[in-house]
Amino acid sequence: MSSPELPKSHAAGFVLTRPGEQEPEYLLLVNQRDGMPGLPKGHRDGREDDLATAKRETLEETGLTDLEIDPWFRTEIGYRVRKGAHHLWKSVVYFRAILRSGDVHLSHEHTAFSWQPLPETLGALSFESLREVLRQASLHAKDPAWFRIKPPGFAEAERHLAALSHADEKLLAHLRGGAKLARAFAEGLSKAGVPVNVEAAAVGTLLHDVGRAIGRPEDHQLEGLRHLRGTSLAPYGFACVSHFTKGATGKELVAAGVAGATVDAFQRAIDVERLTWEERCAALADACMKGSTAVPPAERFADLRKRYDAPALIDLQERRTGILRGELAAALGADPLSLVGLA
């Protein structure tokens, strides 16, 4: 029997995290029936939608209700399961959520639970389909644990870029210049005690225009991210979108003229509004690059206004750049542009 011919079963659940000391921790539940670790999930009850199912099942299995649910992440897997003498085709939808408060109280369905960082959680799961759910959710959330799983390699990123069909010397000079600025910003933050990965900031910035390097300038943000997700450099695709949005909200982007479908695609692919320090460095660095030359942001945005008929969007990017510059200044105790001679 092929999967479309099998009787159907449907469930929903969460990739649930809580803040850890340095990295998020993921909730695993040990199933009473087979002793296998998994994520909170359960079958749909009547006509409830998938999110309602995930909430109810998480409450029943863990007692947890105070969740910050990401409204954009959603992924689905399917597989064959045995029930008695028969097989079913089971589909499971997973959402992503962060625990705000509360303690786990297990139901009779599970015998134990644990909160573990991403590498340990991936190692504990037995099924590749479930590990892939976790990979997708953690990349969407920009979990810094990826910098341990796949340490940033600047030389590797350079080789990857140089091999792409549209990576000419002009584009490469622009990206290398931005990476140099981002590294200086991140080094300053690190010296000030801010938890930033300096090399990751530089590599992410080097790759931020990879969409242009594959010949997709009109939609380079999303296409660059999609391209990198299929490579070993997946954890460093964060700046593909955030160099463009600079932390603006979805509503701000739409009001500035970005198509709603494009903004929705950004948000489904990656957490757009919760910027990491690495992203802040990359976004500010991009705002200082006029071609291959580092310039103050005002000069960069004046040049953009000459070349693009998108005044509302450029105004938003400039305003957001000012906010990012202020956030870095507050952490550094000095204007970040003073670190690179642009203040």
N, C-alpha and C positions, 0 to 999 in steps of 0.2 A: 504494500500500500504506500503510495506517495503521500507526502504531508498534506496536500490539499484535500485528499480523500478521507483523512482521519477525522474522527470527532474532535471538536475544538474545546479548549479550555483557556480561559483568559485571567490574568492576574496583574497586579501593579504593586510597586513598592518604591523605596527610596535608597539612593546612595546618601547616607546620613553621616555628617561629620560634626566634630566639635573642635574648637580651638585647642591646639596643643602648645607646648612651650615655644616651639619654633615652627612646627608644621601642623597642619590639620590632622586629626585622628579620625579613623573610619570605624563605624560600628559593624561588627560581625556577630551573628547569632549562630549558635551550634544547634542544628536540628535534632530533636529528640528521636525521630524515626530512624535516620541513617547516620547520625553523628557528623554530618558534613557542615562546615561553616558556610554561611550565606548572608544575604542582605535582608532587611525587613521587607516582607511582601506577603500578598495573599490574594485569594480569588475574589472576583467581583461579586457583589451582593445585589441581586436584582438589576435595577436599571441605573445604579450609581455610575458616575463617570470614573475615569482612571484615577484622577487626583483624589476624589473622595474615597476610592478603594484604598489607595496608598495611605492616606491619613488614618482611616479606620483600622486597617491591618497593623499599622505601626503602633497605634494606641493599644490594640488588643495584645500585640506581641511584646511590647516594651513599656507601655504606660506613658510614653512620651507624647506630648501635645504641643509644646512651645517650640515650634520650628519656624525658621526663616526659609521659606520655599522659593527657590529660583523659578521665576515664571516662564523661563525660556528653555531650560534644558529638558529634553525628553528623548529617550532612546528606547528601542524595542528589540527584543530578541525572541527567537522561537526555536523550539526543540521538541523531539518526540519523547513522551514519558509512558511508562507502563502503569496501568491501573488494573489490578487483578489479572485476568487473562487477556486483557485488551490494551491497545495503545491509543494515546491521545496526542494531538498536536497542541502544545502549550505555548502561548505567547505571553510575554511579560513586559510591561512598560515600566521603565524606571525614571523617576524624577530625581532632582538634587535638592538637598536641604541641609541647613546648618542648625544644630541644636543650640537654642538660646539658654534654656535652663531645664532642670529636671534630672532625675536619676532613673536608670533602667530597672524595671520590675518585670521579670520574665513571666510569660504564661507557661502552661503545661506543654506547649509545642516545642520549647527549647530548653536545653540543659545548662547552657553557659553563654556568656557574651564577652566580648573584649573590644577595647578601643585601641587601634594601632595606626601608626603612620602608613603612608601609601606603600612603600616597598614591602613592608611586612604583611600588609593586607593582601597585596597582589600575590605574595608567596603562599599565603594561607588558602587561597581559593583553588579549587580543583578543576573547575571548568573554564575553558578558554573563553567561552561566550560571556561569562560573568566577569572575567578579567578585562575583557574588552569594554564592557559597560563601565567598569571602574576607570580604565584609561580615558575613555571619552569624558566622563564626568570630571576627572581630575585635571585634564587639559582645559576643559571649559572653565574650571575654577582657577586655573593658573597656580596649581599647587607647587610650592617651591621644592617639594621633595623630588620633583623631576630633575632638579639640578644635581641630586645625589645619584639618581638612577642613570641619568645620561649627562655626565659632567660637560659643561660648555667647552667647546673646542673652536677657537677662533680660526685656526688654520684649516680645519675641516669645513667650516662655514664658507671660508674664502674659496676653497677648491670647488665646493658645490655651486657657489654663485658663478664662478668663472667658467664653468662647464655649460651654463645655460645659454640658449641661443641668442637672447637679446641683451646679454650682459656685456655691453661695450665699455670701453675705458672711461667714458664720461659718467656712466651710471656707477661703475665700480668706485670711481674717485669720490662721487657723492656719498656712497654708502660707507666707504672707509673713513671719510671725514666726519660723518655723523657718529660712527662708532668710537672715534677718538674722543669726541666731545662727551659722549655718554660715559665712557670709561672715566674721564676726569671728574664728571659729576658724581658718579658712583663711588670713586675713590674718596672724594671729599665726604660723602655721606658715611661711608664705612669708618673713616677716621673719627667722625663725630658720634659714632656708636649706633648708627642706624643699621638695622638688619637688611642689608642689600648685598646681592651677589654681584660683584664687580664684573667678573668675566661674562656672566649671563646678560648683564645690561649691554655690554659691548657686542656680544654675539647677536642678541635680539635686534639691536640697532643696525648692525651690518646686514641683517636679513629683512629689514622692514619693507623694502621695495622689491622683494623677490618676485612679486606679481608682474612688475614691469620687466624683470629679467626673463620671464617666460613668455613675454609678448602680450600681456593683458593689461595695458595701461588704463583702460577705461573702467575696469573693475579690479584693479590690482590688489586692493585691500583683502577682499574675500578670497580671490583666486590665489594670492600668495599664501594665505593661511591654509587653504585646502591643499596646495602643493606641498607645503612643509609637513602637514599632518601625515602624508604618505611616505615620509622619510625619517631617518634617525634624528633629524633636527626638529622634530615636532614640538618639543618643549620651548623652542626659541622663536616660534611664530607669533608670540604675543604682540609684538610691535607692529605687525602687518596692519592691524585694525586701529590700535590705539595711537599710532603716529598721526592718523587721520582724524580720529574723533577727539583725541587729547582729553578724554574723560568726560566729554559732553554726554548728557542724558539722551535717550532715544527721542524724547519730545523736543529737546533743543535741536537735535540734528534734523528732524522732520521740519521744524519751524524754519530752519536755515536753508531748506530746499533739497535735502537729501531724500530720495524716494523712500516711502514707508516700507516697501518690500525689501529695499537694501538694508535699512536699519534693522528690520526684523531678522534678516539673514545674519547680520553681524551678531545680534544678541543670541540667536540660536547656536552660533558657532563658538562664542567665547563671552565671558562676563565682561561687558563693555564698560560698565560704570564703576567697578571696584578696581582702581588702578593699583598695581604694585609699585614699589620703589624703582624696580628695573624699568617698568613702563614709563614712569615719570621721567626718568633719565633719557629714555629713547625719544619720547615725545618732545621734550625740550630741545634735545639735540637736533631733531629734524627741523624744528622751528628756527634753528640757527644756521641752516645750510642753504645757501644760495648757489645751486649747482655744486661745484666742488670746493667752494669758498665758505669759510665760517664767517658769519656776519651777525650783528645784533638782530633780534627778532623783528624789530620795526622795519629794517631794511628787507628782510626776507618777505614779510607780508606785503610791503609796498611792491615788490617784484611780482608776487602772486596776483595782485590786483591788476597789474598791467597785462598779465598773460591769460587770466581766466575771468570769465563773466559770471562770477558767483560771489557777489559782495557780501551777502548775508552769511554764507558759510565761512568765508575768509575772516569776517568780523568775529564770528563765533570762535574760530580756531585761535585768533589772536587774543581774544579775551581769555580763553581757556589756557593759553600759554602763559599769560600773566598770572593766573591762579597757580599753575604748576611751578612757575618761577618763585612765587611767594611761599609755596609749601616747602620747596627745597631750601629757600632762604631761612625759613623758620627752623628747619632741622640743622642747617649748617651754622647758623648765626652770622651769615654773610650772603651776599648775592652770589648765586652759583655761577653767573656769567663772569664774575671776577676770577674764577678758577681757570678760565680759558681766554682771558684777555678781551672779553667782549662787553664788559660792564661800562 
